[in-house]
Each structure stands twice: as structure tokens, then as C-alpha cells.
Amino acid sequence: MSKPESKNNFVAPTFSWRFFHPKFWLTWLLVITLYSLSWLPYKLQLAMGRGIGRLLMSVMKKRKRIATKNIQLCFPDMPQKDVEQLVKVNFENAGIALFESGISWWWPTWRAKPICNVKGTEHIDGALKQGKGVFLLFFHILPLEMMGRVLGENGYPCVGFYRPHNNKLLEWVQYRGRCRSNRYMIGKKDVKGLLKALSNGEITVYLPDHDYGPKRSVFAPFFAVDKAASTTGTEIFASHKNAATIPTKLKRLPDNSGYEIEFLPPLSDYPSKDSLENAQQINKWVEQAVLDNMEQYMWVHRRFKTRPTDDPDSLY
């Protein structure tokens, strides 16, 4: 067996014969099924995904309630019928996302590249020509698995910052799939690893829009919620002297023709010395990106689960 690839403090997962243990048989069945379905025509997979999404909405009652509550909190003036329609379409997109994992991990370049589009390349090219590392800001949309593939297929292979999967077989499959056209992944606790990647002029990807708990967070406005736990990790990486911080817009295109990443101009006045001001600036970018693609945002995440000590009541 080959020695695991090591990048900084993170050891990439490798294949193990213990994956044939009976406890992994169900995982194998799911992986083989997803792989087989990934070879179906693209638009057929989208249609099947919408159907799966509607099924998920009917059985995942808790997640439906969370998505509904998030939308109501963010948009208190939205009519209830519009909230219900957005939740329905959002779950359809969640179903599609299951198929998109297979597309992202296993489609060959000849099939994937035509549906991988980028805009605003002058912003990322300018930073790379200066020898800078790129601190690329993504946000949690449901077609997220495809976004790394879009980068790689367009000549911008990235280093990802992620949480390893608890299922070791699925982690091996996921890691190999995500690195198909990209560089490598770094475990979410390996802060030094990501800083080193920026020092080396790599393109790195970071997602600052979820609630990561009270540690290294401040409470900043997010849509209509005055106090949303917002990570200060963004400013740590963005303050690296070799980093160009570039926000993005991400979407599956509405005509079902593929996926698009739009690179926005680098942030020139970020970060400041005020963590709350920094969090507000990032949240405003996330708000604009979400408004551009509301149906595909990950509303099922408990974005407001962490509350300030002076307002401990759960919003859920």
C-alpha cells in the first residue's frame, strides 16, 4: 500500500482493505449506485434530483422547519406562500445536489468541462501574476461540490479547507473526487496549513457564511437577524501578507446549461482592525450573493443556532 500523501499537517486518506468489512457494505452500495447514476444524461439527473428533493421534503420534517424558519427570520416581510414555494424549490435543489456529487467526482473532463464556466477571470489572474496566494471566498450553496470542479476545469486548481467525513470509506471517495481536478484538501483545524498554502501562492477556498459556534466569532447582522454568529477566521487568513481576498458569486445556471463562478474584485479595504466591522463586510457580501441565488442557498443549516449570552433563547 502506498504511503499517504501529506500536505502540511494533514494526511490525505488512502484506500484500505478494511473497507471491505461488512460495516461498509451499505456505503459501497450507495457509492456504486451514485456512480452508476452519474452516467445518465445530465438533464435526466436534474429531473430525478428534483423528484428526490420533493421526497426529502416530505420525510425530513426537521430540516424543512429549519429552512422555513431561516427564511422567515431573514425575510420577515416575505408572504408565507412565497416562503413555502422557496422551501419547496430549495429541497428540489437539495435532491439535485446528491446527483451533482457523482457528476463532480466521476465525470471525465470531456464531459465536465463544457458545463464549467467562469467570469471575472481578470481579478484572479491579476493576483496570480503578482505571485499572490488567492483567498477565494465561497458560500454554502447546494451545488457546492461542482464549484471545485469548475475551478479545476478552468485552470484554477484549488486547495480546499474542509471537515473530513466520519465514514472512512466515504471520506476516501470524497477526497479523491474533490481532488480530481484540484490540488489537495486541508482539514478544518489546520490553520497553519492554509496559511502555508497562501504563502506558496496557491488558490485556497474558504466558506465564511455558516454558524461555526461561539469560538472565534462575533455577532453581526445577517439579513434581518441583528445578531448572527459570524466567524472571525476570515480575517485571520485575509490578513496574510501574500493573500488577495476575492469574493465570488456561485450558481447552477437557470437554463440547466451548467455551473458558473463569477470572481468579484479583490477586497481592498479588508480586513480592518475591527472584527465586528470585518464580519459585517463579509456578511453583506454573502447577502448579495444569496439574493442573486436564493433558491440554491443552503437554508437547511441552523445558521442562527449560536446566540449571545445576553439573548440565550433559541430562534428555532
N, C-alpha and C positions, 0 to 999 in steps of 0.2 A: 504494500500500500504506500502511495506517495506521501511525503511529508506535507502537513497542512501549510498552505500559503500564509505567511504572517505579514501583516501591514501594521506598523506601529505596535500598539498593544493588543490588537485584535487578531485572533486566529480564525481564518476562514474555515467554514465547515467542509469536511470531506466525506466521501462515501464510506460506509461501514457495513460489514457483513451482518451486523446485528439488526440492520434494517429489515432483514427477512424474518425476524421474530414475529410470532403471531400478533403481538400488540400493535404492529404496524400494518397489518393486512388491510384494515379499513382505510388507512391513509393511502396505501398503494392503489386500492380500488378507486378512491376519489381522484388521485393523480392520473391514473390511466384513463379514467372517464373524461376528465378535463382535457387531457392531451388529445384524445380521440375527437372530442367535440371541437377542438381548436382548428381542425382541418375542414370543418364545414364552411360554406360561403359566409363571408363577413356579415352581410345584411341579414342572413338567416340567424346567425348567432345573436345579433342585436334584437331580433324579434323574439327569439327564445328567451333572452335575458329579461325582456320586459315582462314576459309571462311569469318567469321565475320570481321577478320582483313583486308582482301582484300577489303571488303565493306567499312570499316572505312577509308582506304587509299583513296578511290575514293571520299568520301564526306568530309573528314577533310583536306581540301587543305592547310589550315594554318599550321596545325601540320605536314603535310608532308613536307612543305617548311622548317619548323624549324628543323626537323630531318635531312633533306638533307644538310642544312646549317651547322649544328653542325658537321656532319661527314666530310664535306668539310673543315671546319676550323681545325678540329683535325688531319685530314689526307690529307693535300693538294696535295700529290702525288698520291692519290688513283684514278685510272681511273674512269671516270664518269659512265661507265656501272657497275662497281663494287659498286659504291655509290648507284646507283638505285636499284641494287639487294639487298644490305644490308638494304635499307629503306623498300623494299617490305617484306623481311623476318622479319624485326623488327615490322612492322604493323601486320603481321600474329601472332607474339608473343604477341602483344598487345591484339589481339582478344582472344587468349588463356587465357590471364590474367583475362578476365572477368569471364570465367568459373572457373578459379583457386580460385577466391574469394569464390564461392559456395563450392568448394571442401574443402578449408581451414576452412571455418566457420561451415560446417554441416556434413562432413563425420565422421562417428563413428571411434573410434580408430582401430577397427579390419580391417577397410578398408584403413585408412590413414597410419598407422604405416609401412606397407610393402613398401611404396614408399617414406619414410622419412629416409634419410641416412646422416651420419656424418663421417668425417675423422679428424684426428689430435686431438682426444679427450684428449690425454695426456697433451696438452697445457692448456686446460680449467680445466681439473681435477687437475692439479698441482696447479693452482691458488686457486681453491676452497678448496683444502686440507690445504692451508696456511691461510684459513679464509678470503681471499681477496674477495672484490667485483670484478666482471668481467665487464669491459667496452668494450663491444663487438662492433666492427666496421663493419657495413653492408654498402652496397651501393645500389643505386636505380636500381634494375633490375625489369623487368616486372613480373616475378613470385614472387614478394616480399611477397605477402600475405601468400604464402606457407612456407616461410622461418621461420616465427614464429612457425608455426605448426611443422616443422621439429625439432626445438629446444625442444618444449614441449614433443613431442612423443618419443624423445631420452633421456628424463630425465634431460633436462636443461631448465626448465621453466623460462621465462624471464620477465623483466619489460620493457615495450616499451615507447618510447618518441615520441609523435605524435601530429598532428594537428587535433583536433576534427572536425567532419563533420558539416557543417552548417544546413543540414537537420536533425532534431532531431530524427526522426524515423530511418533514415539510420545510424545515429550515435549510437543509441541503438543497432541496429542489428550488426553493425560493431564491436562495443566494445565487445559484448557478443561473437561474432565469434572469434575475436582475442585472447580473454582470455579463449577460450575453453580448451586449454591445457597449458596455461601460467598463470603468476601471476596477473599483473594488468598493466594499462596504465597510463602514466603521460602526462598532457598537455604540449605542447612545450615551454610554458612560465614558467613552474615550475622547474626552475634550481635547487632550493633548494631540491625539491622532488627527483630529480635524484641523487643528491649528497648524500642525506639521504639513498637512496636505496643502493648505493655503500658502505656507512658506515655499513649498515646492512648485507653486504655480498651477495647481490643479483647479478644476471646476468642481466645487462642492455644492451639495444640495441640502437645504435646511428648511424645516416647516415650523414656523413660529406661532401658528394660529390656534393650537389646542390648549386645553387646560392641563398643564403638567404638574399641578399641585402647588402648595404654598412655598416650597423651597425655590429660591431664585426667581421669585415672581413679584410683581406689583399689581395693584388693582387699578385698571384703566378702563375707560368707556369702550364698549364694543356694541355698535348699533345703539339700541335704546337701553341697554343694560349699563348702568353707570359704573359698576364695579365688577369687572371681569378679570379673573386671574390671568395675567399675561407674562410670559417668560421674559426674563432679563438675559437669557442665554444668547439671544440675537445680538445684543450689543457687545457681548464678550468677543464673539467671532468677528463681528463687523469692525471692531476697533483694531484688529490685526493690521499692522503697518503695510502688509502686502496684499490686503484684501480689497477688491472692488465689490461693493454690495449692490446686487442687481435684482430688483423685484421682477415678477412675471405676471402674466395672465395665462391661464390654462383652460383648455376646453376640448371636449369632443365636439366636432363641428356639427351644426344643426342639420346639415343635409346628409349626414351619415357618410361623409366622404373621408373621414379620418380624424386626426388629432392635431392640435395646434398649441405651440408655446410662443407667446409673444414676450420678448425681452424688453423691459422698460429701461429708461435711462438710469444709470447708477445713482444711488443716493449720495448727494454731495455734502449734505449737512447732517449726516448721521454717522455715528452716534454723538449726542451731546453728553454733558456731564450729569444730566438729569435723567434717571432711569424711568420715571413716570412719563416724562416728555418723549423719551425714546419709544416706550410702549405705545403711547398714543399715536405716534407717527406710523408705526408698523400696523397697528390696528386699523388706521384709516386706509392704508394700502389694501389690507385684507378686505375691508368693507367694499371698496371699489371693485376689487377682483371678484368678490362674491356677487355683487349686484350685476356684474356682467355675465354671471353664470350660476344663477341661484338654484336651478333645477339639479345641478350636478354637485353641489356642495355637500359635505358630509354632515348633514343635520342630525344624524342619529347619535353623534358623540355628545356626552354630557358636558358641553362647553362651559357651563356655569356651576359645576359641582363644588368647586372650592369657594368658600365665602369668607369675607373679612371677619375678624374676631368680634367686631362691634355689630355685625349683622349675620349671625351664625345660621339663621333659618334657611333650610334648603329651598331652592327655587323649583325643585321637582317634587 
